Amino acid sequence: MRRLLTLTLAATTTLAGAAVADELRDTALDIFKALPSTIPAMPDNPATPEKVDLGKALFFDPRLSASGVFSCYSCHNLTTGGDDNMETSVGHGWQKGPRNSPTVLNAVLNEAQFWDGRADDLAAQAKGPIQAGVEMANTPENVVTTLKSMPAYVDWFSASFPGETDPVNFDNMAKAIEVFEATLLTPAPFDAWLNGDDAALTAEAKAGLQLFMDKGCIACHSGVNVGGHGYYPFGLIEKPGAEILPPDDKGRFAVTDTVDDEYVFRAAPLRNIAVTAPYFHSGKVWDLKVAVEIMAESQLGESLEPEETDLIVAFLHSLTGTVPTVTLPVLPPETAGTPHPTISIMP
């Protein structure tokens, strides 16, 4: 009888624990979404193997820059979290850029690109750095001339954009890069847990997830990318100091010219956040715990206890995913018609 009672109590405890776990997952599924298993569809830009391979070559090719030094990969290193792990990026003439480089991993899932959302999609985003004087400092005309000078690129563009009379153009370059970047999805333990694997998250990560939801972090960081959508003032409750929020960078105001958008930024996606330090658009914070505490105080008016910070950070670590295997492309050789690089120490 005693043994039966013990077994009954154990079973009841197990069922209660399972019910709590299921309740947490059900709540999470209402707020978040597991990573898709296939490349997301992009309007008017269907993915094909040929286009993926072309986009990969372009992503790694430094000849898209005027100096022949910088490529997309320079600021979006796939071995270090999809960014460059610098406060702000270095570009043409070794100039220092104005903002921290966001990760390219899972970026296709963002509502818009850049901290201020000035690019609607990855194709529009790809055009920006190539033309920016502080980054790759090139022109669409010179890029097209460079690509057309190499027969292999002409063949690859023709295969990627069949039926077009002049497929080697700046728009198609951007579309190919977009398709390759759309393959850079990183399934994480959090996705496995959302899909039903109870063992995928530690007890600390689950407790951190509960706190993340209870404290209100989900007001800005929700959905499949745990952020990456919506625009919010940095310092909704308490504005950080100038060392974190530089007064001369007014965020989305530069896009909309609307006073209400001063110091407003797109919510950062939090996937792989544990490996993409430093943090914020200014890149001024290197410690994830400190970043969590700053966000709690400035956005929520919350002063976290140290153990609460540790638990939320444990949850954020569960967002670190597996980067897909990317084989380095062998790029086409230059020809006599390929424009020479513009070597510059200073602009």
VEXDO-974345 format. One record per residue (C-alpha): x negated, y negated, z. Coordinates in steps of 0.5 Angstrom, whole numbers, plus 500, padded with zeros to 3 digits. Each point is the difference from the previous one (the first is absolute). Last residue first. Layout:
N
XYZ
...
// end
This chain:
347
421382403
494502504
496506499
502501493
499505495
505500494
501507497
498501493
506500495
501507497
499500492
493503500
504506504
501502507
500507503
507503501
501501508
499507503
506500505
499502507
504506503
505497505
503505505
506497503
499497507
503504506
504495504
499496506
507498503
499505506
495495502
505495501
504504505
493501504
500492500
507499503
498505505
493496502
504493500
505503505
495503504
496493500
507496502
503496495
502493500
506499496
502493497
502504494
496497494
494497503
499504506
502507497
496498494
494498504
500506504
500505494
494496497
496501507
502507500
498501492
493496502
497496494
504494500
498494496
502503493
504493498
506504497
500504506
495506502
493502500
501506499
503505495
499507503
505499506
505497495
500506496
508499499
502493503
502496494
499493502
507495501
499495494
498493503
503494502
495495503
504494496
506503497
506496503
496494497
501503493
495499495
502507498
493503498
495496504
506500506
499508500
494499504
498494503
492501500
497493502
502501508
496507500
504505504
495504504
495495502
505495500
504502506
506505499
507497500
505502505
507503499
500501492
492499500
499502493
507498497
503506496
501503493
503506498
497507498
493503501
502503506
500507503
499502492
506505500
504495504
499496506
495495503
503493500
506501505
497507501
495497505
506499505
497502507
505506499
498503494
492499501
501503507
504506497
494501495
495499505
503506504
500504494
493498499
498502507
504507500
496501493
503500494
500506494
502505505
507499499
500501493
507497497
499496494
499494505
495504503
496501494
501493498
497498506
494504499
498496494
501501493
496495496
502497493
495498495
504502494
503493499
493497500
499504493
507497497
499493502
493500497
503503494
505494500
495495501
496502494
506500496
502493502
493498498
500503493
497506496
507503498
500496493
505504496
503503505
503507499
496504505
498496506
496505504
497503494
499494497
497497506
495506501
498499492
498493501
497501506
495506497
499495494
497495505
500492497
507500501
499500508
496495500
504495495
506502504
496498507
497494496
507497498
504502507
494495503
495502506
498497506
500507504
502497507
499493502
502498493
506504500
501503493
499507502
503499507
506498497
502505494
500506505
505497504
505499494
499508499
501501507
507497501
503494501
494496501
500493505
502504506
496496505
496505502
499503493
505505497
507501500
505504503
495505502
500507498
495500494
495498506
500507502
492499501
498494497
498497506
501492501
494496499
499495506
501493497
496493498
495504496
492499501
496498494
495505498
499497493
507503498
503504506
499501508
506503503
503497507
498503507
497506497
503507500
500500492
507503499
503507499
499503506
492501500
499505494
505497496
496494499
505494499
496494499
495502496
504506497
504494496
493499497
495495501
493500497
500499492
500492502
506498496
504506503
504505496
493503499
500503507
504506498
503504506
507498499
500500493
497507500
506502504
505497496
498503494
500507504
507498503
503498493
498506496
503505506
506496499
504495504
506496498
499492500
507497498
502500507
495504505
502507502
497502507
494505499
502507503
501503507
503493503
498498507
504501505
505495502
501495506
506497504
505505500
495506499
497497507
507501503
501507498
493502502
500497507
507504501
497506497
494500505
505498506
504506498
494505499
498498507
507501503
500507496
494502503
502498507
506504499
496506498
496499506
506500505
503506497
493504500
500498507
507502502
499507496
494501504
503498507
506505498
// end
